[in-house]
């Protein structure tokens, strides 16, 4: 257990997942099988290598590790995704009095991308979130 890197209040979600998985003596492959993912997907999640986070996967991992009351989300992007991003994007457009097309131009993405975010068909990527956050 001495090889396990400790976590602190600024640890990323991936670092925390890795810590709790390792302290629970659970292999990446075992966790992956439990939630229907590969070991490599768990590895990428733990290393914060995922550019587009699937919140449902994150919730499954947290539940499988039974760490709902322990995990600290120190990531503005993940907090944004978990806190009704559809409504936040719509509220921003309403406040700025701009259309989906105008927002898409500001973010340099296709109109259909913004439309899909607002319809809940896709989740905003970290890169697009960073651009969006800089607008606010």
Secondary structure per residue as TSV (DSSP state, phi and psi in degrees):
chain	resnum	aa	ss	phi	psi
A	1	X	-	360.0	-15.4
A	2	X	T	-68.5	-17.9
A	3	X	T	-83.6	-5.3
A	4	X	S	-79.4	123.5
A	5	X	-	-72.0	124.7
A	6	X	-	-68.5	157.5
A	7	X	-	-106.5	161.9
A	8	X	-	-140.8	-173.3
A	9	X	T	-68.2	-13.8
A	10	X	T	-106.0	7.1
A	11	X	-	-63.3	140.8
A	12	X	-	-69.0	166.1
A	13	X	H	-61.1	-39.6
A	14	X	H	-64.1	-42.6
A	15	X	H	-63.3	-39.0
A	16	X	H	-67.8	-42.6
A	17	X	H	-61.0	-45.6
A	18	X	H	-60.7	-44.4
A	19	X	H	-59.2	-51.2
A	20	X	H	-69.1	-33.1
A	21	X	H	-65.3	-46.5
A	22	X	H	-68.2	-41.1
A	23	X	H	-68.3	-22.4
A	24	X	T	-89.1	4.8
A	25	X	T	56.1	44.2
A	26	X	-	-111.7	128.7
A	27	X	-	-77.6	154.5
A	28	X	H	-55.9	-42.4
A	29	X	H	-62.0	-41.3
A	30	X	H	-64.1	-46.1
A	31	X	H	-62.4	-43.2
A	32	X	H	-58.7	-45.6
A	33	X	H	-62.9	-38.4
A	34	X	H	-60.4	-38.1
A	35	X	H	-108.8	5.7
A	36	X	T	79.4	36.5
A	37	X	-	-127.7	168.8
A	38	X	-	-87.5	163.0
A	39	X	H	-59.6	-36.6
A	40	X	H	-66.7	-35.3
A	41	X	H	-65.6	-41.1
A	42	X	H	-64.1	-42.9
A	43	X	H	-59.3	-45.2
A	44	X	H	-64.9	-38.3
A	45	X	H	-63.2	-46.4
A	46	X	H	-65.7	-31.2
A	47	X	T	-90.8	6.9
A	48	X	T	56.2	37.3
A	49	X	-	-92.7	0.8
A	50	X	-	-89.2	122.7
A	51	X	S	-84.2	-29.6
A	52	X	S	-124.8	104.4
A	53	X	-	-82.5	130.2
A	54	X	-	-91.6	108.4
A	55	X	H	-60.1	-35.0
A	56	X	H	-63.4	-37.7
A	57	X	H	-65.8	-45.5
A	58	X	H	-57.6	-44.7
A	59	X	H	-62.9	-38.8
A	60	X	H	-64.2	-42.5
A	61	X	H	-63.3	-47.0
A	62	X	H	-60.5	-41.7
A	63	X	H	-68.6	-43.8
A	64	X	H	-61.7	-35.1
A	65	X	T	-86.1	-6.2
A	66	X	T	56.4	50.1
A	67	X	-	-122.6	24.3
A	68	X	T	-53.5	-38.1
A	69	X	T	-91.2	-0.2
A	70	X	T	-109.2	-29.6
A	71	X	-	-70.6	136.7
A	72	X	-	-117.8	122.3
A	73	X	-	-95.3	103.3
A	74	X	-	-103.7	41.1
A	75	X	-	-136.6	114.6
A	76	X	H	-58.8	-37.9
A	77	X	H	-62.7	-49.1
A	78	X	H	-64.7	-42.0
A	79	X	H	-59.8	-40.4
A	80	X	H	-61.2	-46.9
A	81	X	H	-64.5	-38.2
A	82	X	H	-75.8	-18.5
A	83	X	T	-110.4	58.4
A	84	X	T	54.2	67.2
A	85	X	H	-63.0	-30.8
A	86	X	H	-58.3	-49.6
A	87	X	H	-66.6	-37.0
A	88	X	H	-64.9	-40.1
A	89	X	H	-66.7	-44.1
A	90	X	H	-63.2	-42.6
A	91	X	H	-62.8	-39.3
A	92	X	H	-62.2	-47.1
A	93	X	H	-60.7	-41.4
A	94	X	H	-64.3	-45.3
A	95	X	H	-61.2	-41.5
A	96	X	H	-85.4	-8.3
A	97	X	T	56.2	50.7
A	98	X	-	-124.9	157.1
A	99	X	-	-86.9	171.2
A	100	X	H	-60.4	-39.6
A	101	X	H	-62.1	-43.6
A	102	X	H	-64.7	-40.4
A	103	X	H	-64.4	-41.2
A	104	X	H	-61.2	-37.8
A	105	X	H	-67.9	-40.3
A	106	X	H	-62.6	-37.9
A	107	X	H	-89.5	-6.0
A	108	X	T	60.0	45.2
A	109	X	S	-128.1	166.9
A	110	X	-	-68.9	149.6
A	111	X	H	-54.7	-42.3
A	112	X	H	-63.7	-27.0
A	113	X	H	-64.1	-48.6
A	114	X	H	-64.1	-42.1
A	115	X	H	-59.9	-42.8
A	116	X	H	-66.4	-35.6
A	117	X	H	-62.4	-47.8
A	118	X	H	-70.7	-23.5
A	119	X	T	-92.5	0.9
A	120	X	T	74.3	16.0
A	121	X	S	-81.0	-29.8
A	122	X	S	-138.5	163.5
A	123	X	-	-107.4	139.4
A	124	X	-	-59.3	135.3
A	125	X	-	-74.1	164.5
A	126	X	H	-61.0	-42.3
A	127	X	H	-61.1	-46.7
A	128	X	H	-68.0	-37.2
A	129	X	H	-59.3	-44.3
A	130	X	H	-60.0	-40.5
A	131	X	H	-65.4	-43.5
A	132	X	H	-63.6	-44.7
A	133	X	H	-62.2	-32.2
A	134	X	H	-72.2	-17.2
A	135	X	H	-78.6	-31.2
A	136	X	-	-69.6	360.0
